[in-house]
Structure formats: C-alpha cells, structure tokens
Amino acid sequence: MGTDSAKDAATELRVLRQDEWDTWFDTLIRAFGGVPEPAEERELDHTLTELNRSIGAWDGDVCVGTAGAYSFRLTVPGGASVPAAGVTMVSVAATHRRRGLLTAMMRRQLDDVRSWSEPLAVLTASEPEIYGRFGYGVATHNANIEIDTSRVRLSVPPGTDDVRLRYAAPADVLDACESVYARAVSLRPGMLARQPGWERLGLLDPESGREGASPLQCVVAERDGEVVGYARFHVKPEWDITGPKGTVQLRDTYGLDPAAHAALWRFLFDIDLTSTLTAHGRPLDEAWQYLVSDIRRCSLQVRDSLHVRLVDVGAALEARTYQAPVDVVFEVEDAFCPWNTGRWRLTGDAKGASCERTEDAADLALSVRELGAAYLGGVTLAALGTAGRVRELREGALTEASVGFASTVVPWLPHGF
C-alpha cells in the first residue's frame, strides 16, 4: 500500500501506523455516535486491527475517514475455507461527507484485496443501502428470536438424555468451546475460521452492556467425557405481581449432533424463574424450530447479515462446489472492478469447478452484486431472476444455475466483525 488522494485533493489516504490507532479509532467511534466503548472491547479491537490492511483518510493532521480489512477464511459451499477480506471499521467524518472519501477508500481497498490474491471481500453493514454500489450483495440472513418458554415445549430426539450438562466458567472452558466451534466451521457456508485472538470475542462481558442481566454464564454438553456442545448466555431476572418472568439471553451455542443441540436448548428453555428466551443472529434453519410444540409463540425477525463481493470472479466461482452439475456462461457487469466485466464460463459439480474467460454466447446476464448475493447458496439465482436482477439469455439456464448454486445448509455468519 502506498498513498493516494480522494476527490478532495487536500485529503490523503495512507496505511495506518501504530501511533495513529487511537486517533483513527476515535474518528470511527465519533462517526457511530460518539459513545465510548468499554475498555475491554476497545483493547480487543486494538489487538485485532491489522495495521497493514487498514486505511486512514487524513486532512492535514486530522483523521477524517477509516477503513480496515481482517484476514479471514470463509467457508463456502463444498466446505472449502477461502481467503476473504473482512471489511470493517468504515467511517467518514460528518465534516467531510460528499467529497468522495468513501468511494476512494472502497476503491483503494478492493485494489489492495486483489493484490493480496483474496477472491472475496465480505462485510456487515450498519446501513445496507451503502454497499451495493460497490458490488456487495446480501448473501446471508440471520434470525432474531423471542420464545415464550412458559408455553412452548421441546420434543427431543433419542439420545438427548445421554448428554451430560455442567456449568463452567466461560474462560475455563474456552479451549473446549473453540474446539467445538472449529469442528462446526466446515459444515456451514458463511462461517469464519477464527484466527488467533478472535476467541476472545465470545468472552467479552462488560458490565455496562448487561442492562440488569447476569454476568456471562456457560454450560458445556458432554458425552463419554468429550465436549460436544456449549451455550453461553445471560439471565435477566424480572418479577411482577404474578411472580417471576425472567429472560434467558442466549449469546451463542453450538451442538455437534442432534442430541447435543436438543439438550442445550432444553436446558435453556427450562431455567428456573424465566419465561422468555431471546437470541440474536441465529441460523434461519436452526433445528430448535422443528422441535418446538408451538412455533407461533416463537417470534422470528429476519435481517440481512453477511454482504459478499467477488473481487476475482473466476477464482471465487472455482473455490466452491455445486450441488448439481452446471455449465453456464455468465455475462458479468462490474463497473467498480472492471477486471471482472465480461463473459465467464463456469463448469462444475459436487467435486469441483472451473471458471474461465470465454467468447461463447452468454446464458445469463447479471452484475457482480447478484453473483455475491447468490455465492453462498442462501439466495437463489431464480429469485433474483424474478426480481429482474438476472436475465436469462438461454432457456433453462436460470433453473440449471440456480439449482447448482443452492446450498442444502442455509449459510450463516456466526458473529459480527
């Protein structure tokens, strides 16, 4: 990375230096409302920041813009772990809006990602409308849930009673929990292989963020002495004239098999003095939904999660597999990264794929944004076609490609970044 300028000639973009981090981060915090982070969160953000992948926009000695990119590996359909730039900490000072700063940082960043030979860039958006013009498509969705556990029961599968649950201090069983997470990563598209330091994210528990709830609690699930799942959660006590009506606030949970999953969710449903279970950012196809006695008393709110951008169309499409054979020529439009524009022939199946430039007639026409949305298999090309976002140029090509791109497991981003 060198230096370059935005449309405003007085503003310089350059790689972040260690002695600039506090100023850079304070610029970010101010752009998001100015409320300081708890000290432990700030320290973790500092530790995880990759300076050589972070950009500051400077007007003289004043930082007026920020953008970073983590070194991630993202699970794609077929189970491969693919390098991906995790775009993060993007902000522009309110004093410097409408000067082309965001566009300049996105331009610089995607050029850098390409130079790093990373075929994908991914992000979660504070405002989803921002990033479509830079080629990002919404590829995964998460569910926020609220369950009336006083009225809903679970019907659990055989073997659930063979799973032993025990309380443990979250820090004491961190390694065992991370081992469970690592085993789950390859099983679902959209999951991130945690790099060193990221395990601490699950232990963050500033008192200021609890809003009357308990400190973080943890239960591990064991079978034959092996940890096969865990749940981290808070309990928020509450009482009224009729008695207790506390809330279990689930932070995260994984079970490596149906019985472990069911044992953990049954435990969460049955915690004394509670009548509500809430959770944010859960998979849309999570198994508890098929165990409950009354789905209508389980409120689900769906929202966008991971936005995906193909930085190198050929390499990205070759990195995943396809659940049904595909042989399709895409006419790709990519105004922001013109090296992707043109025709690409994708041939692939469940064993592998090839994607190369071609002069053959196109079967489907779409922008790189739609390829990003469909990439992990959670958004179908057919659905994008009904919205007019994908044009079918050869009869039957849309169905063929849509079936091939789909994933049998709904993609899911397990945590933000």
Secondary structure as UniProt FT lines:
FT   STRAND          4..5
FT   TURN            9..10
FT   STRAND          11..15
FT   HELIX           18..20
FT   HELIX           21..31
FT   TURN            32..33
FT   HELIX           39..48
FT   HELIX           51..53
FT   STRAND          55..59
FT   TURN            60..61
FT   STRAND          62..75
FT   TURN            77..78
FT   STRAND          81..92
FT   HELIX           94..96
FT   TURN            97..98
FT   HELIX           101..115
FT   TURN            116..117
FT   STRAND          120..123
FT   TURN            128..129
FT   HELIX           131..134
FT   STRAND          137..138
FT   STRAND          141..148
FT   TURN            149..151
FT   TURN            158..159
FT   HELIX           160..162
FT   STRAND          164..167
FT   TURN            170..173
FT   HELIX           174..185
FT   TURN            186..187
FT   TURN            189..190
FT   TURN            196..197
FT   HELIX           198..203
FT   HELIX           207..209
FT   TURN            210..212
FT   STRAND          217..223
FT   TURN            224..225
FT   STRAND          226..236
FT   STRAND          239..240
FT   TURN            241..242
FT   STRAND          243..244
FT   STRAND          246..255
FT   HELIX           258..269
FT   TURN            272..273
FT   STRAND          274..282
FT   TURN            284..285
FT   HELIX           287..290
FT   HELIX           295..297
FT   STRAND          298..304
FT   STRAND          307..310
FT   HELIX           313..319
FT   STRAND          326..333
FT   HELIX           338..340
FT   STRAND          342..349
FT   TURN            350..351
FT   STRAND          352..357
FT   STRAND          364..367
FT   HELIX           368..374
FT   TURN            375..376
FT   HELIX           381..386
FT   TURN            387..388
FT   STRAND          391..392
FT   TURN            395..396
FT   HELIX           397..405
//
